[in-house]
Amino acid sequence: MRWTGRNLDTILAATANHLELVLASLVIALALALPLGLLAAGRPRLSAWLLGGASLLYSLPTLAVFALLVPVIGLGFAPALLALVTYALPVLLRAIVAGITAVPEPVKEAAAGMGLGPWQRRCRVEFPLALPVLLGGLRVASVTVVSAATVAAYIGAGGLGTLILTGLDQGHTEKILVGAFLVAALALLLDQALGAVQRRLPRIA
């Protein structure tokens, strides 16, 4: 492990860059998914249209998305961020809609009986009850984005994928192993952290 010891700064910088890309894409995807999911829940046609379109984006191969974006946006952080948002958005959107839909009708009726309007019920009653499902979706999205961000190194976005790619080009096994290990560790840590929060939330009966 001589290379690792001599290049800790490089490894830490790549890890920080990878984490920045992952967190930024998750925050943007969540900011888009929340209003869309709250609006689509309870509206079958709108929900089917949004989820269908999002699923279509999710089905596209990572490299194909990068190939489509690079001629328009160029290389670097921006196209990688946009591509990762398209992967996280369908998962989060589906989780929000599923969570709100799963709220029992008696709970919704009780909230209406208390004089809460449709959006008050949605935001103050249904959404809090749907949080465990949303966090479950966020766990899936985080693992997906961590792995997909590795491929972003192909378009100059940096991150841990640079260690793996340069290791492959140079036949440097240690670089490949360090990059792959840190990607797996980052995905596991995010999943465990979100899982710990999810377990503390009350579940829908």
N, C-alpha and C positions, 0 to 999 in steps of 0.2 A: 504493500500500500504506500509505496514511496511517492507516487504521483499525487495521491490524495493529501498527504502531509505537506507537500510543497505548494499546493494550489488551493488551500482552504478559502482564500479570498475569492477566487474564481468560482468555486462551488457555492459559496454563500451568496454571491451576486446573482448567479444563475437561479438559485432557489428563491431569492427575494423577487427576481423578475418574474418567475413562474407564478409565485403566489400573488403578485400584483395583478397579473393577467387574469388569473382565476377569480380573485375576489371582485375585480372590476366588472367582469362579465356576469358574475352572479348577481351583483347589485343592480346592474342595468336590466338584466332579465327579470329580476324580481319587481323592479319598478314598473316594467311594462306588463308583467303578468298579473299583478294585483288588480289594477283597474279593469283590465280586460276580463279577468276571471270573475270578479265581482259583478260585472255587467252581464256576462254570458250565463252565469248560473241561474237556472230557472227559466231560461229562454232556449228551448231545444234547437231551434233553427240557427240562431246566432252561435250557440255553443258548438253545434256540429260543423258550422262553417269555419269558425276559429280553430277548433281542434284539428279539423281535417287539414287546413292550411299549415298549421304548426307541425303536424305529423309529417307532412310532405317535406318540409325543411329538415326535419330531424332525420329523415331517411336518406338524405344526400350524403355521400362519402365526404369525409373531412377534406381530403386533398382536392376534391371537385369544387367544394365551396371556396377554398383558398384560390383555386385556379380562376374561378369566376370573379372574385373580388379584386385580385391583384391588378388586372388591367384597368380597373376603374379607380381604385383607391391607392394602389401602389404596394410596395413592400413595407414590412415593419409591424408595429404594434396595432395600428388602427384596423387593418383588414383581419388580423387575428382576433381582435376583440369582437368585431362584428360577427365573425363566423362562430365564435364561442357563445355569443348571446343567442344565436339561432339554434344552438344545441340545447342550451339551458331553458329557453323560453317554453318549448312544448311540454317539457316535464313539469315545470312549475305551473303552467296554465292548466294542465290536466289535473294536477293535485288540488289546486284551488277549487276548480269546478266540482271535482269529486267530493272534496271535503264539505263544501256548502250543501251539495245535493244530499249528503248523508245525514244532515241534521234532521232529527225526527220532526214530523209534522206537529205533534202536540207542543213541542218547544216553540215552533214558529207561531202556532195559534195562541199560545200563552203570551208571547211577545206582542202580538197584534192586539190581544185583549188588554194589555197594559197601555195601549194607546200609541205604540211605536209605529211610525210610518215604514214603508217598504225599505228605504235606504237605511233608516235607523235600525231596523231589524237585521238587515244584512251586515252592517258594520259593527253593531254593538252586541249582537247575539250570535248570529250565524258564523261570522268570520272568526271570532274567538274560539268557538267550538270546533272550527275546521282547522285550527292551527297545527294540531298533531299530524294531520294528513299533509298539510303544506310542508311541514318540516321533513316528513318522510320523502316528499318530492324533492326538497332541497338537498337531502342527503344523496339521492340518486343523481341529481344535476351536478352536485359538487364532484362526485367521483367521475362522472362523464366528462366534465370540463377539465379536470386535472389531467386525464389521459389524453384528451383531444388537444390540449395546450402543448403537449410534447411535440406534436406534428407541426405546430406553428413555427418551430425552428427552421423549417424549410423555406419560409418566406421572411426570414430575418427578424422574427419577433422575440428572439432570445429565449430564456428559460432553460429548464433542465434538458430539453430536447437537444440543445446545442452540444451538451456533453455526449449524448448518445450518438448524434450524427457525426461529430468529429471523431469519436471513438471508432465508429464503423469505418470512416474514411481512412483512418490511420492504422486500423487493426489493433487498437489499444483497448484491450479487454477491461482494464481497470476503469477507464472512463465510462465505458458502457455500463458496467455493473453499478458504479456510483450513481450515474444518472437514473438508471432504472430503479435502483433501491430507493432513492429520494422521491421519485414520482410515486411509487407505491406507498411509501411512508406518509407522504403528504395527503394522498387520497384517504388513507386509513385514519389519520389524525382528524381530518375534517369530518369524516363520517362519524367517528366516535364522539367528537365534540357536539355535533348536531344531534346525535342519538341521545346523548346525556340530557340535552335540553328537551328533546321530544318526550323522554320518559317522565319528565317532571310535569308535563301538561296533562290536564284532565282529558280523558277520551270520550268520544261520543258514545252514549249508551246504546 
